[in-house]
Amino acid sequence: MSEVSEQKIVKEEKTMQDSITYFSEEFAPGKFVSYSRFKGQNFIHIREYQNVEGRLIPTKRGASFTPGRLRVLLAKTDEIDEQLKLIASGAPCKGVQYKTHLGAGIYAAIDDKFNGVNLRRYWAPEGQATILATKNGLFLAPFQWMSMKEKLNELLAKHPELVIAETCFHQNQLGLLDCHECLPFGWMLMDMNNEM
């Protein structure tokens, strides 16, 4: 075995030692809700996995949520459901129908091209006043969205500490302006973070 291969194996074993999985459930073929601890932080992943040599490996297609971000997503599920019903009813719309900020650079969006929920991280290119979606996100058809919500309810039943997780709290406006969770692109792009 080459030295590079040995280093890669040691690095992978160390990474696996740093990670503890508390919950992992498939809600659609190849798509999972998982709750894990990595390097001292808890994360909830809604992510696509692929089978590589008999092992399920997470892909970049998905979104990671802190417990606080998960609370924001759960608080907005009724709004998202209403928007899905509106699109299913055939109401006329053009472009992005609905977009809501969940925390950091993560948004949930519904547009008129596809009937479903798009969970995706956004970013702000340097020198531009607009935010753009990354290529790595996860699209959920309505039935997958409903199934994912059921798995999130199972997760909350098994781990009630997630129900009381705190979202951002700011002592004043300066605290809000400095918060990378609420304003991931800075206060200059604050309007981009507002919901449509």
Contacts in CASP RR format, 6 or more apart in sequence:
PFRMAT RR
TARGET T0000
AUTHOR 0000-0000-0000
METHOD contacts of the structure
MODEL  1
MSEVSEQKIVKEEKTMQDSITYFSEEFAPGKFVSYSRFKGQNFIHIREYQ
NVEGRLIPTKRGASFTPGRLRVLLAKTDEIDEQLKLIASGAPCKGVQYKT
HLGAGIYAAIDDKFNGVNLRRYWAPEGQATILATKNGLFLAPFQWMSMKE
KLNELLAKHPELVIAETCFHQNQLGLLDCHECLPFGWMLMDMNNEM
18 38 0 8 1.000
18 39 0 8 1.000
18 40 0 8 1.000
19 36 0 8 1.000
19 37 0 8 1.000
19 38 0 8 1.000
20 36 0 8 1.000
20 37 0 8 1.000
20 38 0 8 1.000
21 34 0 8 1.000
21 35 0 8 1.000
21 36 0 8 1.000
22 35 0 8 1.000
22 36 0 8 1.000
22 37 0 8 1.000
22 158 0 8 1.000
22 159 0 8 1.000
23 33 0 8 1.000
23 34 0 8 1.000
23 35 0 8 1.000
23 36 0 8 1.000
23 154 0 8 1.000
23 155 0 8 1.000
23 158 0 8 1.000
23 159 0 8 1.000
24 32 0 8 1.000
24 33 0 8 1.000
24 34 0 8 1.000
24 35 0 8 1.000
24 36 0 8 1.000
25 32 0 8 1.000
25 33 0 8 1.000
25 34 0 8 1.000
25 151 0 8 1.000
25 154 0 8 1.000
25 155 0 8 1.000
26 32 0 8 1.000
27 33 0 8 1.000
27 144 0 8 1.000
27 147 0 8 1.000
27 148 0 8 1.000
27 150 0 8 1.000
27 151 0 8 1.000
28 140 0 8 1.000
28 143 0 8 1.000
28 144 0 8 1.000
28 147 0 8 1.000
28 148 0 8 1.000
30 48 0 8 1.000
30 49 0 8 1.000
30 50 0 8 1.000
30 56 0 8 1.000
31 46 0 8 1.000
31 47 0 8 1.000
31 48 0 8 1.000
31 49 0 8 1.000
31 138 0 8 1.000
31 140 0 8 1.000
31 144 0 8 1.000
31 148 0 8 1.000
32 45 0 8 1.000
32 46 0 8 1.000
32 47 0 8 1.000
32 48 0 8 1.000
32 49 0 8 1.000
32 56 0 8 1.000
33 44 0 8 1.000
33 45 0 8 1.000
33 46 0 8 1.000
33 148 0 8 1.000
33 151 0 8 1.000
33 152 0 8 1.000
33 155 0 8 1.000
34 44 0 8 1.000
34 45 0 8 1.000
34 47 0 8 1.000
35 42 0 8 1.000
35 43 0 8 1.000
35 44 0 8 1.000
35 45 0 8 1.000
35 155 0 8 1.000
35 159 0 8 1.000
35 162 0 8 1.000
36 42 0 8 1.000
36 43 0 8 1.000
36 45 0 8 1.000
37 43 0 8 1.000
41 66 0 8 1.000
42 66 0 8 1.000
42 67 0 8 1.000
43 64 0 8 1.000
43 65 0 8 1.000
43 66 0 8 1.000
44 64 0 8 1.000
44 65 0 8 1.000
44 66 0 8 1.000
44 67 0 8 1.000
44 69 0 8 1.000
44 70 0 8 1.000
44 155 0 8 1.000
44 162 0 8 1.000
45 58 0 8 1.000
45 62 0 8 1.000
45 63 0 8 1.000
45 64 0 8 1.000
45 65 0 8 1.000
46 62 0 8 1.000
46 63 0 8 1.000
46 65 0 8 1.000
46 119 0 8 1.000
46 138 0 8 1.000
46 148 0 8 1.000
47 58 0 8 1.000
47 59 0 8 1.000
47 61 0 8 1.000
47 62 0 8 1.000
47 63 0 8 1.000
47 64 0 8 1.000
47 138 0 8 1.000
48 58 0 8 1.000
48 59 0 8 1.000
48 61 0 8 1.000
48 62 0 8 1.000
48 138 0 8 1.000
49 56 0 8 1.000
49 57 0 8 1.000
49 58 0 8 1.000
49 59 0 8 1.000
50 56 0 8 1.000
50 57 0 8 1.000
50 59 0 8 1.000
51 57 0 8 1.000
60 136 0 8 1.000
60 137 0 8 1.000
61 136 0 8 1.000
61 137 0 8 1.000
61 138 0 8 1.000
62 119 0 8 1.000
62 120 0 8 1.000
62 136 0 8 1.000
62 137 0 8 1.000
62 138 0 8 1.000
63 106 0 8 1.000
63 119 0 8 1.000
63 120 0 8 1.000
63 121 0 8 1.000
63 137 0 8 1.000
63 138 0 8 1.000
65 73 0 8 1.000
65 102 0 8 1.000
65 106 0 8 1.000
66 165 0 8 1.000
67 161 0 8 1.000
67 162 0 8 1.000
67 165 0 8 1.000
68 165 0 8 1.000
68 166 0 8 1.000
68 167 0 8 1.000
68 168 0 8 1.000
69 102 0 8 1.000
69 103 0 8 1.000
69 104 0 8 1.000
69 106 0 8 1.000
69 167 0 8 1.000
69 181 0 8 1.000
70 152 0 8 1.000
70 162 0 8 1.000
70 165 0 8 1.000
71 162 0 8 1.000
71 165 0 8 1.000
71 166 0 8 1.000
71 167 0 8 1.000
72 102 0 8 1.000
72 103 0 8 1.000
72 167 0 8 1.000
73 102 0 8 1.000
73 108 0 8 1.000
74 152 0 8 1.000
74 156 0 8 1.000
76 100 0 8 1.000
76 102 0 8 1.000
76 108 0 8 1.000
77 149 0 8 1.000
79 98 0 8 1.000
79 100 0 8 1.000
80 98 0 8 1.000
80 100 0 8 1.000
80 108 0 8 1.000
80 110 0 8 1.000
80 117 0 8 1.000
80 145 0 8 1.000
83 97 0 8 1.000
83 98 0 8 1.000
83 110 0 8 1.000
84 110 0 8 1.000
84 115 0 8 1.000
84 116 0 8 1.000
84 117 0 8 1.000
84 142 0 8 1.000
84 145 0 8 1.000
86 93 0 8 1.000
86 97 0 8 1.000
87 93 0 8 1.000
87 97 0 8 1.000
87 110 0 8 1.000
87 112 0 8 1.000
87 115 0 8 1.000
87 116 0 8 1.000
88 115 0 8 1.000
88 142 0 8 1.000
93 112 0 8 1.000
94 112 0 8 1.000
95 111 0 8 1.000
95 112 0 8 1.000
95 113 0 8 1.000
96 109 0 8 1.000
96 110 0 8 1.000
96 111 0 8 1.000
96 112 0 8 1.000
96 196 0 8 1.000
97 110 0 8 1.000
97 111 0 8 1.000
97 112 0 8 1.000
98 108 0 8 1.000
98 109 0 8 1.000
98 110 0 8 1.000
98 196 0 8 1.000
99 107 0 8 1.000
99 108 0 8 1.000
99 109 0 8 1.000
99 110 0 8 1.000
99 195 0 8 1.000
99 196 0 8 1.000
100 107 0 8 1.000
100 108 0 8 1.000
100 109 0 8 1.000
100 195 0 8 1.000
101 107 0 8 1.000
101 193 0 8 1.000
101 194 0 8 1.000
101 195 0 8 1.000
102 108 0 8 1.000
102 119 0 8 1.000
103 181 0 8 1.000
103 182 0 8 1.000
103 184 0 8 1.000
104 121 0 8 1.000
104 180 0 8 1.000
104 181 0 8 1.000
104 184 0 8 1.000
105 121 0 8 1.000
105 122 0 8 1.000
105 123 0 8 1.000
105 184 0 8 1.000
105 185 0 8 1.000
106 119 0 8 1.000
106 120 0 8 1.000
106 121 0 8 1.000
106 122 0 8 1.000
107 119 0 8 1.000
107 120 0 8 1.000
107 121 0 8 1.000
107 122 0 8 1.000
107 133 0 8 1.000
108 117 0 8 1.000
108 118 0 8 1.000
108 119 0 8 1.000
109 117 0 8 1.000
109 118 0 8 1.000
109 120 0 8 1.000
109 133 0 8 1.000
110 116 0 8 1.000
110 117 0 8 1.000
110 118 0 8 1.000
111 118 0 8 1.000
114 139 0 8 1.000
115 141 0 8 1.000
115 142 0 8 1.000
116 139 0 8 1.000
116 140 0 8 1.000
116 141 0 8 1.000
116 142 0 8 1.000
116 145 0 8 1.000
117 139 0 8 1.000
117 140 0 8 1.000
117 142 0 8 1.000
117 145 0 8 1.000
118 133 0 8 1.000
118 137 0 8 1.000
118 138 0 8 1.000
118 139 0 8 1.000
118 140 0 8 1.000
119 137 0 8 1.000
119 138 0 8 1.000
119 139 0 8 1.000
119 140 0 8 1.000
120 133 0 8 1.000
120 134 0 8 1.000
120 136 0 8 1.000
120 137 0 8 1.000
120 138 0 8 1.000
121 133 0 8 1.000
121 134 0 8 1.000
121 136 0 8 1.000
121 137 0 8 1.000
122 131 0 8 1.000
122 132 0 8 1.000
122 133 0 8 1.000
122 134 0 8 1.000
122 185 0 8 1.000
123 131 0 8 1.000
123 132 0 8 1.000
123 134 0 8 1.000
123 185 0 8 1.000
124 130 0 8 1.000
124 131 0 8 1.000
124 132 0 8 1.000
124 185 0 8 1.000
124 189 0 8 1.000
124 192 0 8 1.000
125 132 0 8 1.000
129 188 0 8 1.000
129 189 0 8 1.000
130 189 0 8 1.000
130 192 0 8 1.000
131 185 0 8 1.000
131 189 0 8 1.000
131 192 0 8 1.000
140 148 0 8 1.000
155 162 0 8 1.000
156 162 0 8 1.000
156 163 0 8 1.000
168 179 0 8 1.000
168 181 0 8 1.000
168 182 0 8 1.000
170 176 0 8 1.000
170 179 0 8 1.000
170 182 0 8 1.000
176 182 0 8 1.000
176 183 0 8 1.000
177 183 0 8 1.000
177 186 0 8 1.000
177 187 0 8 1.000
180 186 0 8 1.000
182 193 0 8 1.000
183 189 0 8 1.000
183 190 0 8 1.000
183 193 0 8 1.000
184 193 0 8 1.000
185 192 0 8 1.000
185 193 0 8 1.000
END
